[in-house]
Each structure stands twice: as C-alpha cells, then as structure tokens.
C-alpha cells in the first residue's frame, strides 16, 4: 500500500499539471482573459517545478521523511483548492506556480522512498510503479478532469484534483513509514553530489534522451492530422493508443532496469530512435502512423524507470536532491521541446521533420548511455 499511496499522489499531481490544457478556453472565458494569457497557467506550473526542484529540496533536506512528504502533499491540496476559488487570473497564476513548486521534491522523495523500501533487485520495478501515476494522470486523470470542467465548470476540475490529492494525503499518513532525513551533515554538502561524473551523465541522459520524443508529443495532434492524414476526431483514439503503450512500456521498462540498467536503457533508446525514423519515413501511411504512435508511447515511458533509477543509484548519499534536479531538467527539456518544434515548423522544415530531428536527438541520448556504460565497466560503481 505504500507504493500505491505514492502512485496516487503522483497521479493527482500529474492530473493537475496536464488537465489545464483541456479547460483552458473555459478558464479564459470565466476570468475574461485572452486565451494566450490563460496559457501562462501552464508556464507558471512548469516554472514552479523547475525552481522548486532544487530550492525546496535543499531547504527541506534535513526534515524527517514522513512529515516532509505530508507537508508537500498538503501544500498541493491547498494550492489546488486555492485555484478552485481564485477570484482573478493573477491569483490563479500564483496558485498554479505554488502547486508546481512542490512536485519535483515530492517526486524525488517518492522515488527514493520506493527504492529504499523495495526488495533487492526490484528497485526498477518500484520506480516503474510510482511512475505509473504519471501515465495514469496523462491518460486517465487529464481527460476525466476535462470532462468535469466541461460539465461542471473549470473550478470543479481543480476541486476534483484537490480531492484526489486529499485522499492520497490520508493514505500517506497511514502507510508512509517514519524515516529520518538522509541528510545529517550541512545541507550545502548535498550539492557535492553534482561533482560526481556519473550523476552529471545520468541527468544529461534524462534531458537529452527525452527531448526528442517530448518534441513529438508536444506536436502529436497536428502530426497525426496534417502528416498522418487522420481526421481530428480520430486524435483522442490515437492518443488512447499512445497512453496504452505508455502504461505497458512503463512496466516493461521497470523490469528491464532491474535486470540490466544501462544495457536496457541503451537498447530502448536505440529502438526509440528507429521508431522515430520509421515514423518520419512512413509519415503519410495510416497503418504506419497507428503502429508508430503506440510504439512511441511504449518506448517513451519504458526509458523513464531506468533513467530515474540510474540517477538514484549514481547519487548514492543524496538521491533526493539529484532526482529533484533531474525532474527540473526534464521540465527544461519539455520547454525546449516546445520551442524546437516551433522553430522547425516556422523555419519551413515542416511538421514531418520533427520525427527526424527527434530521432537524431535520441541517438545523442543513446551516445550518453553507451558512454556511461563504458565508464561503469572501466570503473565499477
């Protein structure tokens, strides 16, 4: 039940992040702001995550684990409830930033707790189970939250997210064990973990290895319609296929990480690069588009457990800070992905080129994985 408790928190936080895109027009209308301005709500959440990752983790590094996790989840509950009652756009913007502020630190603590409580050799599976909350938040939580917002109003969506987080908070209070802080010395000593070459490479692997497929995901809807030739009403079905692949890939990736961490990561990144290349070559073929969309979902999330486990194992005595910074790095990669896709489209390369560029970037991530594997074999951890 410990792992399920952490999964439920991740699910509620992820839903809170991604559901905003589905209710954006309703928020803009309800608060009488332009749609472009309403889009800043997503930016505010991401900025909260990027800043909160290292800052909140450092400031709370010496707190016992259970009270800290409880406080972070309680903050998420209050921030989402505040979003539901926000009287104006500026207040809503602040509450979304506050909600994002605790996410990276919680995710890091959740992964570190899951790994520390897992049986030997099952760390990757434990990470995969917690990370399943990400998949479910995107595939199930965001659509449900959008449905609620369309029928009961956008404020009801935030109340729903707050309620889910509140239920998760009760489970955290019941099932998360009391553990002391992993930090016993000066907090600034935690920063020394980033001088470790293995940690540097692990964080670089996450950022570079994901940026290609994140670019594709950001522009997936127009890729499916304008390149794949599907009607717009087929996009939700294809996204469901992507999500189903993500759930399966997450579970498989966790098992592979348990067996052979870096070799499996290298293999999965190689497969991801190949599928991206096939998507580029077979862009206008409907069958190829369906198959590659499902495979992209599977491979995009199959690499997540291994990458997170790699950061945790490389960080050693300071896994929480390393994973929090890694989560912030992932958000930076996502922000860069949106910018990169826009430059490719505006620059005349066209939507289809996103697949090819994503494949090249994934190969760069594969290079980091292979280099890390070589370094580990030369100097055992």
N, C-alpha and C positions, 0 to 999 in steps of 0.2 A: 504493500500500500504506500510505502514511502515513494517509490518511483512514480506511482500513479498520481500521488499528490503533486509532485514536481511537474509531471506532464500536464496536469490540469492548469497549473499556474501558467506554464509556457503557452498552453492553448489560449487562455484568456488574454494574455498579453499580446500574443500574435494576432488574435482576432481584433483587438483594439487598434493595432497598427494598420492592418490591411483593410478593415471594414470602412475606413474613412473614404476611400476611393469610391465605394458603392453608394454612399449617402451624400457625396459632395454637392450635387445640384440642390438637394433638399436643404443642406446647411446654408448654402449661398442664398437661396430664396428666403429661408427662415430668418436669417440675420441681415438680409438686404445688403449683401456684398457681392462684388463680381466673382464669377467662377474662378478666375485666375487668382484672386486674392484668397479664396477658400482653399485653393491648392497648397497654400503655405502651411496649412494644418499638417500635412504630411511632412513638409520640410521641418517644421517645429519638432515633431516627434523624432525624426531622424537626428536632428541636432542634439536633442536631449540624450539620445542613445550614445552618440559619438562623444559628447562631453562627459556624460555620466559614467561611461565605462571606466576610464582611468581615475577620474576625480572622486566619484563616490566610493569606488573600491579602495582607494588609498585612505580616504577619510574614515572608513569603517573597518579597516583591516584588522584592528585589534579587538573587535567586538566578538563575543561568542556567536557561533554559527546560527543557532535556532532563533535567538532574539533578533539577529540581523535579518534573516530570511523573513521572519514575521513582520518586521518593520517595513521591509521593501514591498511585500505583498500588500500590507495595509495602506501604504502610500499609493500603490496602483489603484486600490479600491477607491480611496478618497479622490484621487485625481480624475478617475472616470466618472465618479458621481458628480464632481465639480463641473466636468464637461457637460453633463446632462442638464445642469441648472444654470449654466453660464448665461449671464444677461446680455452679453455682447460678444463681438468677434474677438476683440483683444483679450478678454478674459479666457475665451475658449482657446485661443492660441497659447496662452500661458499654461493652461491646464494640460494641453496636449504635450507641451515640452516637459512638464513635470511628470506626466505619465511615462514618457520615454526615458526620463532621467535614471530610473531605477532598473530598466530592463537588462542592460548589459551586465550589471553587477549581479542581479538575480540569476541570470542565465549561467554566469560563471560559477556562482555558488551551487546552483542546482547540479551542474555537471560534476563539479568537484565532490559534492556530497554523494552523488550517484556512484561515482568511480570508487570513492573511499569505502562505500558500503557494499560494493559488488564483490562477488566471488572472484578469486584469482583467475585470470584468463578470460573474464567476462566483462572487462571494462568497456570494450567497444559496444557490446550489446546494451549495456546500461546507458551509455551515451545515446545510442540509437533510440532507446525507449523514451528518454526525456525529449530528444529532438523530434520524436513523432508528434509532439504537441505543436511544433512549427507547421508540419504538414497539415494536421487537422485544423489548425487555425486558418490556414490559407484555403483549404479545400472545403471545409465544413463551416467553420466559425464565421468567416467573412461573408459567404452567401446568406447564411441564416441572419446575421446582423443586418445585412442589406434588406432582406425580406421584412424584418421587423421595422426598420426605418421607413420603408415604403408604405407600410400599412398602419403603423402606429406613430410615425414621426421620428425624426433623427435623434431627438432626445431619448426616446425609448431604446435606441440602439446602445447609447452609452450607459443607460441604466442596466441593460442586459449584460454588457461587458463587466460592469461593476459587480453585478450579482454573481456572475461566474467566478470572478476573482475572489469574492467574499466566501463562496463555497470552498474554493481552493484554500483560502486562508484557514478555515476551520479544519481542513484536513492536514494542513501544515502544522497547526498547533497540536494535532493529535499524533501525527506519525513521524515528523522530522525529529531525529534524536538530538539530545543535548550534546554538543561537542564544543570544546574550547576553540578559540581562534587559532588558526595555523601560524599566525604571526606572533612571535614572542619578543623579538628584538625591535629596534627602531623601525618605524613604518617606512622611512626612506630606504632602508635596506632592501625592501621588496623590489625596488627599482633595479637592483643589481641583476635580477633575472634576465633583463633585456640585454645584458652584455654577453649572454650565452649565445653562441653561434647557432645552436640547434633551435633555440626559441625564435631567434630572428628569422631563420629559414622557415619555421613552422608557420609564423604569422604571414610571411611573404607567400607561402604556399596557399594559404587560405584566400588572401586577397587576389593574387594573380590567377590561381586555379579556378576561381568562381566568377571573375569579372566577365569572361566571355559568355557563359550561359546566363548570367544576370542580364546582360545586354539583350540577349534573345528573349528572355522572359519579359523584360520591360516592354518590348515591342511585339510580343507574341500575337496579340489580337490582329494588328494590321498585317503581320507576316502571314497569318492564316487566311485572311480575306484577300489581300492585294497580291500576295505571292502564291499562296496555296489555292486560291480561287474559290474558297468556300463562302457561302452567304453568311452574313453577320449573325443570324440566329443559330448557326452551327457552332459558333465560338464557345458558348458555355459547355456544350457537349465535349468538344475537343479539350477544353480546359479541365473537364472532369477526368478525361483520359490522362492528361498530364498529371493531375493530382493522384490518380490511382497508381500511376507509375512511380510517383514520388514516395507514396506510402510503402510500396513493395521495395523500391530501391533503398530506402532508409533502413529497412530491416535487414536486407542482404548486405548492405554496406557495414552495418554493425558486426555481423557475423564474420565477414571478411577481415575487418580490422582486428578482431580477436585472434584470428589465425596468423595473419601476416600483415602488419600495419602498413608499412611503406610500400612493399611489393604490391599489395592490393590497391593502394591509392594510385600507384603508377599505372597499373593495369586499367583501373576505372577511368583515369584521366585520358589515357590513350583511346579507350573505347568512346569516351565523350567527344574527343576531337574527331574521330572517324565519323560518328553520327552527325556531328555538325557539318562535316564536309559532305556527307550524303544529302543532308537537308539542303545544302547550297546547290548541289548538282541536280537534285530531283525536285527543286522548288515548286514547279508548276504541276507536279503529278499528285493527284489527291491521295492515292494509296500511300505513296512515299511520305507525304505530309502527315498523314494519320500515324503511321508507324514511327516516324522520327519524333513526332510530338510526344508520344507515350514513352519512347526510349529516352528522350531528353529529360523528361520528368524523373524517370527512374535513375538515370546516371547523375543528374544534378544533385539529387538528395542522397545517392549512395556514397558520394565522396564526403558528405558532412560528418558522419560519425568518426571516420578515420582522421579527418583534419582536426576535429576538436580533441580527440584522444591524443593525437600527436602533440598538440600544444600542452595538454595536461602532463603528459609523461616527460616532455622536454623541460617543462618549467620546474619540475621537482618540488622544491620547498615553497614556491609561490605560484601555484596553479591558478588561484582565483584572479589575481591581477592580470596574469598573462591571458587567460581566457576572456576577461572583460575587455582588454585592449584588442584582442583578436576579434571580438564581436563588433567593436567600434571600427576596426579595419574592414570588416565585412560590409558595414554600412557605408563606409567611404567608397568601397568597391562598387556598391549598388548605385551610389550617387554618380560615380564616374561612368558607370554603365549607361545611365540615362543620358548623360552629356555626350558620350561617344556615339551612341545610336543616333542622336540628333544631328551630330556633325556628319555622319555618314549619309544620312538622308538629305540634309540640306546641301551637302557638298556635291551632290549629283551621283554618288555611287549607287544609290537606290537601296530599298529595303532589303533586297535579297543579299546584298553584300554583307549584311550583319552576320549571317551564318558563317561566311568565310572568315571574316575578321575574328569572330568568336572562336573558330577552330584554331586559328593561329595563336590567339591568346591562351587557349587551353594547352596547346603544345608548350608554350612558355612555362605554364604551371607544371606540366609533366617534366620539363627540364629541371625544375626546382626539386621535385620529388625524387628524381633519379640521382641528382647531386646529393641530396640528403641521405639517400640510401647508401651511396658510395662512402660518404663521410662516416656513417654509422658503422659500416663494415671495416673501415680503417681504424676508427677509434671507438670501440664498443662503449655504449652508454653505461 
